[in-house]
């Protein structure tokens, strides 16, 4: 992904998972995560 962004070869928005060892561990407040889950995953798999 980083090479695509650097070379301007990506299409659309690029999101980067950082500071969390695996998916689902970035937001510690589970209630807030559930409220915003649709927005968190909006561009996943595009």
N, C-alpha and C positions, 0 to 999 in steps of 0.2 A: 504494500500500500504506500509506503514512504517513497519508493522509487517512482510509482505512478504519479504521486502528487508533485514530486520534484521535477519530473519531466512533463507535467501538465497533461498526463495521459488519462487521468481519472474522469469518470462521468458522474455528475451530480455531487452530492455531499459525501465527505469522507469523515467517518468517526473513528476514533482510536480508543480502545480500552486501555486505561492506564491505572496504575497503582492498585489494582485488584488482581489477586492471583488467578481467579476464575470468574466466569459470568455469575452475576447475581450477588457478588460480594462488595460492590462499590458503594451501595447505599445501605447504611447500617440501620436506619430507621425503617423497619419493615412496613409500618402503616403508611409512611410517606411514599415508599417504593411502590406499594400496591396502588396508591392513588395515581401515580405517574407512570405506571408500567407501560401503558400504550405509547406514551411519548418517548420513553426510554428505548423501546424496541421499534420505533417508527421506521427507521431506515435499515433495519437488519435484513439481510438477504436480498437486497436490491442490487 
